Amino acid sequence: MRLALRNLSVVYPAPAGASFPPLPALGPLSFGLAAGAFVCVVGPSGCGKSTLVRVLGGLQTPTQGQALLDGQVISAPSRRIGLMFQDTNLMPWRTVLDNVALPLELAGISRDERYKTVHAVLPGLGLADFALAYPGELSGGMAQRAALGRVLVQKPAVLLLDEPFGALDAMTREQVSLDLLRVWAQAGQTVLMVTHSIPEAVLLADRILVLSRRPGKLAADIRVPLPRPRTLEDMYNEVFNACARAVRAAIEGA
């Protein structure tokens, strides 16, 4: 499905009696994402990246403009849009199987059907042997894979990922990123992912959108010319390095 923003802005109002003015957080911002694209968003801290995810996910109403999914205004959360944040929010008393199955349980799907769906997702995330494990028995990378599985079982057309791997060590982060690419290649969702890591953005994305300092505006739209499928070896070639330098320069100049 195609995502688009039209002249979108978010301004946080000042509390009653405050001595400071309203805070412009984002925009005006306009861009479109083709169906099936993998796009990363980078930019300085506080430039509105998380606000952008919340607006696209229907969790926050823009002050001005519109966010659109296939031409329809996004005004509330939708089962067509899956969201994943840095905090896994796994329930410690539920197994991986039941944590991943939770959205299906809440949707009224039968036990047999939801377990069948989860068991089909877990192998692609490297969790087939951990279905009956509890969150306290998982590594950080496994916990993030379980959180991603909880989004994927809903079969959303769009994935919105807000710094999902930010708490992981570098090597685990790379491996989970490759897992995400493999799952995305099979399902073909439209993905918008916020990250602070330039190498991660270049490894994953077709396009990298660079936001300026607050209020975040589109400072650069950089295409990533690396072929797919991607591997960690791509991080050591000149095309990768040139793209990473362009992204860094755009952030520094934003």
PLY file of the C-alpha trace (Angstrom):
ply
format ascii 1.0
element vertex 254
property float x
property float y
property float z
element edge 253
property int vertex1
property int vertex2
end_header
0.00 0.00 0.00
1.11 3.53 -0.73
1.78 6.01 2.09
1.80 9.76 1.52
2.02 13.02 3.44
0.48 16.23 2.15
1.74 19.47 3.70
1.69 17.82 7.13
2.68 19.71 10.28
2.50 18.97 13.99
2.63 21.71 16.61
2.44 20.83 20.30
0.36 23.45 22.16
1.75 25.09 25.27
0.03 24.07 28.53
-2.39 26.59 29.99
-0.47 29.29 31.83
2.90 28.27 30.39
5.52 30.92 29.82
6.69 29.36 26.55
5.00 29.32 23.13
3.61 26.29 21.24
6.33 23.91 19.99
6.52 23.25 16.22
7.64 19.61 16.06
7.28 18.55 12.44
6.79 19.94 8.98
5.43 21.11 6.78
6.31 17.80 5.21
5.25 16.17 1.93
6.42 12.89 0.40
5.12 9.58 -0.93
6.20 5.97 -0.46
5.58 3.46 -3.22
3.88 0.20 -2.29
6.47 -2.36 -1.17
9.23 0.21 -0.62
11.62 0.06 2.33
12.34 3.62 3.49
14.43 4.75 6.45
14.08 8.10 8.20
17.09 9.69 9.87
17.82 13.10 11.34
19.01 14.97 14.44
17.50 14.09 17.82
14.25 15.90 18.45
13.45 16.53 14.78
10.06 14.81 14.91
10.87 11.29 13.69
8.79 9.55 16.37
6.02 12.09 15.91
5.96 11.17 12.22
5.52 7.47 13.08
2.71 8.28 15.50
0.87 10.33 12.88
1.24 7.63 10.21
0.09 5.02 12.71
-3.08 6.96 13.48
-2.00 7.60 17.07
-1.69 11.37 16.70
-3.68 13.95 14.77
-1.64 16.40 12.69
-2.09 20.10 13.28
-2.20 20.72 9.54
-2.23 18.60 6.39
-2.91 14.90 5.96
-1.35 11.46 6.17
-2.81 9.09 3.58
-2.91 5.33 3.04
-3.88 4.49 -0.54
-5.51 7.91 -0.79
-7.56 7.55 2.41
-6.89 9.87 5.35
-5.29 8.12 8.33
-7.32 9.27 11.33
-7.12 6.25 13.68
-5.10 3.06 14.16
-5.71 0.46 11.46
-5.08 -3.28 11.23
-3.49 -2.55 7.85
-0.69 -0.68 9.65
1.64 -2.46 12.07
3.74 -0.54 14.58
6.88 -1.59 16.42
8.81 0.49 18.94
12.13 0.06 20.73
10.53 -1.38 23.88
9.40 -4.96 23.18
6.58 -4.85 25.78
6.55 -8.64 25.96
4.43 -10.04 28.80
6.82 -11.95 31.10
4.18 -14.52 32.10
3.41 -15.51 28.49
5.54 -17.74 26.28
6.94 -16.51 22.97
4.10 -18.37 21.28
1.45 -16.60 23.33
3.17 -13.20 23.18
3.33 -13.31 19.40
-0.25 -14.61 19.21
-1.65 -11.83 21.43
-2.99 -9.56 18.63
-4.79 -12.53 17.09
-6.24 -13.50 20.46
-7.52 -9.95 20.96
-9.06 -10.12 17.48
-11.06 -13.20 18.49
-9.11 -15.72 16.37
-9.46 -19.28 17.62
-6.59 -20.84 19.59
-5.78 -23.42 16.91
-5.82 -20.87 14.11
-3.66 -18.29 15.89
-1.11 -20.93 16.92
-0.96 -22.16 13.33
-0.29 -18.60 12.15
2.41 -18.00 14.77
4.18 -21.28 14.05
4.36 -20.24 10.39
6.07 -16.94 11.33
8.57 -18.07 13.97
11.03 -19.97 11.70
11.73 -16.87 9.60
12.62 -15.02 12.79
14.90 -17.75 14.11
12.48 -18.54 16.95
11.10 -21.93 15.93
12.92 -23.62 18.83
11.85 -20.97 21.37
8.06 -21.02 21.03
7.62 -22.21 24.63
10.35 -20.00 26.12
9.50 -17.03 28.33
10.82 -13.48 27.75
13.20 -13.78 30.71
14.91 -16.68 28.92
15.52 -14.73 25.71
18.47 -12.64 24.58
17.82 -9.04 23.55
17.88 -10.00 19.89
15.40 -12.83 20.41
13.06 -10.53 22.32
13.11 -8.02 19.45
12.41 -10.82 16.97
9.43 -11.87 19.09
8.16 -8.30 19.15
8.53 -8.13 15.37
6.66 -11.42 15.06
3.79 -9.97 17.08
3.44 -7.29 14.40
3.90 -9.64 11.44
1.19 -12.14 12.48
-1.37 -9.40 11.88
-0.26 -9.38 8.23
-0.23 -5.60 7.92
0.28 -3.98 4.54
2.48 -1.30 6.15
5.17 -1.60 8.84
6.11 1.46 10.90
9.27 0.81 12.93
10.52 3.38 15.44
14.14 2.62 16.44
13.23 -1.06 16.89
16.81 -2.29 17.32
18.30 0.70 19.13
18.91 -1.16 22.40
20.82 -4.03 20.80
24.58 -4.42 20.50
26.05 -3.79 17.05
26.44 -7.40 15.92
23.02 -8.50 17.15
21.51 -5.43 15.53
23.02 -6.39 12.18
21.71 -9.95 12.40
18.18 -8.88 13.36
18.26 -6.35 10.52
19.02 -9.16 8.07
16.13 -11.17 9.55
13.87 -8.18 8.94
15.05 -7.90 5.33
14.39 -11.60 4.73
10.87 -11.41 6.16
10.14 -8.20 4.21
11.36 -9.76 0.95
8.84 -12.59 1.43
5.85 -10.47 2.49
6.47 -7.27 0.49
5.04 -4.76 2.96
5.65 -1.04 2.67
8.14 -0.22 5.45
9.02 3.11 7.06
11.71 2.74 9.71
13.19 5.39 11.98
16.83 4.85 12.93
19.77 6.81 14.31
22.24 4.46 12.62
23.45 5.57 9.20
24.96 2.13 8.33
21.70 0.46 9.31
19.71 2.82 7.10
21.98 2.21 4.09
21.95 -1.57 4.61
18.16 -1.77 4.77
16.58 0.97 2.70
15.68 1.75 -0.89
15.46 5.43 0.08
16.67 7.42 3.07
14.70 10.50 4.08
16.77 13.00 6.07
14.83 15.36 8.33
16.13 18.77 9.39
16.35 20.05 12.93
13.05 20.82 14.65
10.58 21.33 13.19
11.54 18.41 10.97
11.34 19.15 7.26
12.61 17.05 4.38
16.28 18.00 4.02
17.28 15.21 1.61
15.82 12.19 -0.18
18.71 9.82 -0.93
18.37 6.72 -3.10
20.35 3.63 -2.11
21.64 1.96 -5.32
22.75 -1.31 -3.71
21.24 -4.44 -5.32
19.10 -6.87 -3.39
19.29 -9.20 -1.60
21.65 -7.38 0.77
24.35 -8.96 2.91
26.75 -7.67 5.54
29.49 -7.75 2.89
27.72 -4.84 1.19
28.81 -2.65 4.09
32.40 -2.82 2.88
32.02 -1.68 -0.72
32.46 1.82 -2.10
28.83 2.29 -3.13
27.77 1.68 0.48
30.42 4.06 1.81
29.53 6.78 -0.68
25.85 6.55 0.26
26.67 6.64 3.98
28.82 9.75 3.45
25.98 11.45 1.57
23.54 10.71 4.39
25.96 11.97 7.02
26.58 15.17 5.07
22.83 15.72 4.71
22.28 15.29 8.48
25.14 17.63 9.33
23.79 20.23 6.93
20.15 19.86 7.96
0 1
1 2
2 3
3 4
4 5
5 6
6 7
7 8
8 9
9 10
10 11
11 12
12 13
13 14
14 15
15 16
16 17
17 18
18 19
19 20
20 21
21 22
22 23
23 24
24 25
25 26
26 27
27 28
28 29
29 30
30 31
31 32
32 33
33 34
34 35
35 36
36 37
37 38
38 39
39 40
40 41
41 42
42 43
43 44
44 45
45 46
46 47
47 48
48 49
49 50
50 51
51 52
52 53
53 54
54 55
55 56
56 57
57 58
58 59
59 60
60 61
61 62
62 63
63 64
64 65
65 66
66 67
67 68
68 69
69 70
70 71
71 72
72 73
73 74
74 75
75 76
76 77
77 78
78 79
79 80
80 81
81 82
82 83
83 84
84 85
85 86
86 87
87 88
88 89
89 90
90 91
91 92
92 93
93 94
94 95
95 96
96 97
97 98
98 99
99 100
100 101
101 102
102 103
103 104
104 105
105 106
106 107
107 108
108 109
109 110
110 111
111 112
112 113
113 114
114 115
115 116
116 117
117 118
118 119
119 120
120 121
121 122
122 123
123 124
124 125
125 126
126 127
127 128
128 129
129 130
130 131
131 132
132 133
133 134
134 135
135 136
136 137
137 138
138 139
139 140
140 141
141 142
142 143
143 144
144 145
145 146
146 147
147 148
148 149
149 150
150 151
151 152
152 153
153 154
154 155
155 156
156 157
157 158
158 159
159 160
160 161
161 162
162 163
163 164
164 165
165 166
166 167
167 168
168 169
169 170
170 171
171 172
172 173
173 174
174 175
175 176
176 177
177 178
178 179
179 180
180 181
181 182
182 183
183 184
184 185
185 186
186 187
187 188
188 189
189 190
190 191
191 192
192 193
193 194
194 195
195 196
196 197
197 198
198 199
199 200
200 201
201 202
202 203
203 204
204 205
205 206
206 207
207 208
208 209
209 210
210 211
211 212
212 213
213 214
214 215
215 216
216 217
217 218
218 219
219 220
220 221
221 222
222 223
223 224
224 225
225 226
226 227
227 228
228 229
229 230
230 231
231 232
232 233
233 234
234 235
235 236
236 237
237 238
238 239
239 240
240 241
241 242
242 243
243 244
244 245
245 246
246 247
247 248
248 249
249 250
250 251
251 252
252 253
